[in-house]
């Protein structure tokens, strides 16, 4: 179960970059926990994820 996102409204937007079909793609997340889950999923799939921004 995902945590209540309203508690995390002051958190920065996190951008994760990853490999996809021979190129790099980016995806933005407002929830830290969603970004972490996405990062771990891509890491297990050997997609070389990298956090490139956390404003």
C-alpha positions in Angstrom: 0.0 0.0 0.0 1.3 3.4 -1.0 1.6 6.1 1.7 -0.7 9.1 1.8 0.8 11.4 -0.8 -0.6 14.6 0.8 2.0 14.3 3.5 4.8 14.6 0.8 3.6 17.7 -1.1 6.8 19.6 -0.1 9.1 17.0 -1.5 11.0 17.8 -4.7 10.2 16.3 -8.1 12.6 13.4 -8.7 13.7 12.5 -12.2 15.0 9.1 -13.1 16.8 8.4 -16.3 17.0 4.8 -17.7 17.8 2.8 -20.8 15.0 2.0 -23.2 15.4 0.5 -26.7 18.9 1.9 -27.4 18.3 5.3 -25.9 17.9 7.1 -22.6 14.4 8.1 -21.3 13.4 10.1 -18.3 10.5 9.9 -15.9 9.4 12.4 -13.3 7.9 11.5 -9.9 6.4 13.7 -7.2 6.3 10.9 -4.6 9.7 9.7 -3.3 8.4 6.2 -2.7 7.1 5.8 -6.3 10.5 7.0 -7.6 12.3 4.5 -5.4 10.0 1.6 -6.5 10.5 2.5 -10.2 14.3 2.8 -9.7 14.5 -0.6 -8.1 12.4 -2.2 -10.8 14.6 -0.8 -13.6 17.7 -1.8 -11.7 16.6 -5.4 -11.4 15.9 -5.3 -15.2 19.4 -4.1 -15.9 18.2 -0.8 -17.4 20.9 1.3 -15.7 18.7 3.8 -13.9 20.2 7.0 -12.6 18.6 9.8 -10.5 19.4 12.9 -12.3 17.4 15.6 -10.6 15.7 16.2 -7.3 14.5 19.9 -7.2 
